[in-house]
Amino acid sequence: MILILMMTFTFYIITNILMFISLLISKKSNNDREKISPFECGFDPKSSARIPFSLHFFLITVIFLIFDIEIALIFPMIYTFFTVNLIIWSKISIFFFLILVIGLYHEWNQKMLEWTN
């Protein structure tokens, strides 16, 4: 028991010594304003945060995420085709695809799938 305690204490001391040495000899970097500023999507972080943003780009992104999630829901439906009742599976699948088609029609009707006006 004492041996385990001594080994733990020794490892703790060695680890702290190595961390202190690496802190002393590490390369110091100059943190200027450009390096410490966040970079997101090509926007200049030093300009106004209230710049106009394309709402159409945002909506296309949301549409992509919605259809991406729905594709992830379709794969288990294909996998369960042979293990469940065919009538129930057909009703659920038709209902799910009907919701997808209605949503796609609504987006098309609102002209959200066009890049230019």
CNS distance restraints for C-alpha pairs under 8 A (distance, minus, plus):
assign (resid   1 and name CA) (resid   5 and name CA) 6.35 0.50 0.50
assign (resid   2 and name CA) (resid   6 and name CA) 6.09 0.50 0.50
assign (resid   3 and name CA) (resid   7 and name CA) 6.13 0.50 0.50
assign (resid   4 and name CA) (resid   8 and name CA) 6.12 0.50 0.50
assign (resid   5 and name CA) (resid   9 and name CA) 6.16 0.50 0.50
assign (resid   6 and name CA) (resid  10 and name CA) 6.03 0.50 0.50
assign (resid   7 and name CA) (resid  11 and name CA) 6.11 0.50 0.50
assign (resid   8 and name CA) (resid  12 and name CA) 6.12 0.50 0.50
assign (resid   9 and name CA) (resid  13 and name CA) 6.22 0.50 0.50
assign (resid  10 and name CA) (resid  14 and name CA) 6.14 0.50 0.50
assign (resid  11 and name CA) (resid  15 and name CA) 5.98 0.50 0.50
assign (resid  12 and name CA) (resid  16 and name CA) 6.22 0.50 0.50
assign (resid  13 and name CA) (resid  17 and name CA) 6.14 0.50 0.50
assign (resid  14 and name CA) (resid  18 and name CA) 6.19 0.50 0.50
assign (resid  15 and name CA) (resid  19 and name CA) 6.20 0.50 0.50
assign (resid  16 and name CA) (resid  20 and name CA) 6.12 0.50 0.50
assign (resid  17 and name CA) (resid  21 and name CA) 6.17 0.50 0.50
assign (resid  18 and name CA) (resid  22 and name CA) 6.14 0.50 0.50
assign (resid  19 and name CA) (resid  23 and name CA) 6.16 0.50 0.50
assign (resid  20 and name CA) (resid  24 and name CA) 6.30 0.50 0.50
assign (resid  21 and name CA) (resid  25 and name CA) 6.25 0.50 0.50
assign (resid  22 and name CA) (resid  26 and name CA) 5.60 0.50 0.50
assign (resid  31 and name CA) (resid  35 and name CA) 6.04 0.50 0.50
assign (resid  31 and name CA) (resid  36 and name CA) 6.24 0.50 0.50
assign (resid  32 and name CA) (resid  36 and name CA) 6.52 0.50 0.50
assign (resid  33 and name CA) (resid  37 and name CA) 6.19 0.50 0.50
assign (resid  37 and name CA) (resid  45 and name CA) 6.90 0.50 0.50
assign (resid  38 and name CA) (resid  45 and name CA) 6.75 0.50 0.50
assign (resid  39 and name CA) (resid  43 and name CA) 7.07 0.50 0.50
assign (resid  39 and name CA) (resid  44 and name CA) 7.57 0.50 0.50
assign (resid  39 and name CA) (resid  45 and name CA) 6.93 0.50 0.50
assign (resid  45 and name CA) (resid  49 and name CA) 7.61 0.50 0.50
assign (resid  54 and name CA) (resid  58 and name CA) 6.69 0.50 0.50
assign (resid  55 and name CA) (resid  59 and name CA) 6.24 0.50 0.50
assign (resid  56 and name CA) (resid  60 and name CA) 6.19 0.50 0.50
assign (resid  56 and name CA) (resid 112 and name CA) 7.19 0.50 0.50
assign (resid  56 and name CA) (resid 115 and name CA) 7.91 0.50 0.50
assign (resid  57 and name CA) (resid  61 and name CA) 6.30 0.50 0.50
assign (resid  58 and name CA) (resid  62 and name CA) 6.37 0.50 0.50
assign (resid  59 and name CA) (resid  63 and name CA) 6.13 0.50 0.50
assign (resid  59 and name CA) (resid 112 and name CA) 7.41 0.50 0.50
assign (resid  60 and name CA) (resid  64 and name CA) 6.17 0.50 0.50
assign (resid  60 and name CA) (resid 112 and name CA) 7.20 0.50 0.50
assign (resid  60 and name CA) (resid 113 and name CA) 7.34 0.50 0.50
assign (resid  61 and name CA) (resid  65 and name CA) 6.30 0.50 0.50
assign (resid  62 and name CA) (resid  66 and name CA) 6.17 0.50 0.50
assign (resid  63 and name CA) (resid  67 and name CA) 6.26 0.50 0.50
assign (resid  64 and name CA) (resid  68 and name CA) 5.96 0.50 0.50
assign (resid  65 and name CA) (resid  69 and name CA) 6.19 0.50 0.50
assign (resid  66 and name CA) (resid  70 and name CA) 6.29 0.50 0.50
assign (resid  67 and name CA) (resid  71 and name CA) 6.16 0.50 0.50
assign (resid  68 and name CA) (resid  72 and name CA) 6.49 0.50 0.50
assign (resid  69 and name CA) (resid  73 and name CA) 6.47 0.50 0.50
assign (resid  70 and name CA) (resid  74 and name CA) 6.33 0.50 0.50
assign (resid  71 and name CA) (resid  75 and name CA) 6.68 0.50 0.50
assign (resid  72 and name CA) (resid  76 and name CA) 7.66 0.50 0.50
assign (resid  73 and name CA) (resid  77 and name CA) 7.02 0.50 0.50
assign (resid  74 and name CA) (resid  78 and name CA) 6.58 0.50 0.50
assign (resid  75 and name CA) (resid  79 and name CA) 6.43 0.50 0.50
assign (resid  76 and name CA) (resid  80 and name CA) 6.12 0.50 0.50
assign (resid  77 and name CA) (resid  81 and name CA) 6.32 0.50 0.50
assign (resid  77 and name CA) (resid  89 and name CA) 7.99 0.50 0.50
assign (resid  77 and name CA) (resid  93 and name CA) 7.50 0.50 0.50
assign (resid  80 and name CA) (resid  84 and name CA) 6.25 0.50 0.50
assign (resid  81 and name CA) (resid  86 and name CA) 7.26 0.50 0.50
assign (resid  81 and name CA) (resid  89 and name CA) 7.03 0.50 0.50
assign (resid  84 and name CA) (resid  88 and name CA) 7.71 0.50 0.50
assign (resid  84 and name CA) (resid  89 and name CA) 6.72 0.50 0.50
assign (resid  85 and name CA) (resid  89 and name CA) 6.11 0.50 0.50
assign (resid  86 and name CA) (resid  90 and name CA) 5.96 0.50 0.50
assign (resid  87 and name CA) (resid  91 and name CA) 6.27 0.50 0.50
assign (resid  88 and name CA) (resid  92 and name CA) 6.22 0.50 0.50
assign (resid  89 and name CA) (resid  93 and name CA) 6.02 0.50 0.50
assign (resid  90 and name CA) (resid  94 and name CA) 5.96 0.50 0.50
assign (resid  91 and name CA) (resid  95 and name CA) 6.08 0.50 0.50
assign (resid  92 and name CA) (resid  96 and name CA) 6.08 0.50 0.50
assign (resid  93 and name CA) (resid  97 and name CA) 6.09 0.50 0.50
assign (resid  94 and name CA) (resid  98 and name CA) 5.88 0.50 0.50
assign (resid  95 and name CA) (resid  99 and name CA) 6.31 0.50 0.50
assign (resid  96 and name CA) (resid 100 and name CA) 6.45 0.50 0.50
assign (resid  97 and name CA) (resid 101 and name CA) 6.12 0.50 0.50
assign (resid  98 and name CA) (resid 102 and name CA) 6.07 0.50 0.50
assign (resid  99 and name CA) (resid 103 and name CA) 6.08 0.50 0.50
assign (resid 100 and name CA) (resid 104 and name CA) 6.12 0.50 0.50
assign (resid 101 and name CA) (resid 105 and name CA) 6.03 0.50 0.50
assign (resid 102 and name CA) (resid 106 and name CA) 6.11 0.50 0.50
assign (resid 103 and name CA) (resid 107 and name CA) 6.24 0.50 0.50
assign (resid 104 and name CA) (resid 108 and name CA) 6.10 0.50 0.50
assign (resid 105 and name CA) (resid 109 and name CA) 5.93 0.50 0.50
assign (resid 106 and name CA) (resid 110 and name CA) 6.15 0.50 0.50
assign (resid 107 and name CA) (resid 111 and name CA) 6.25 0.50 0.50
assign (resid 107 and name CA) (resid 112 and name CA) 5.35 0.50 0.50
assign (resid 107 and name CA) (resid 113 and name CA) 6.61 0.50 0.50
assign (resid 108 and name CA) (resid 112 and name CA) 5.97 0.50 0.50
assign (resid 108 and name CA) (resid 113 and name CA) 5.80 0.50 0.50
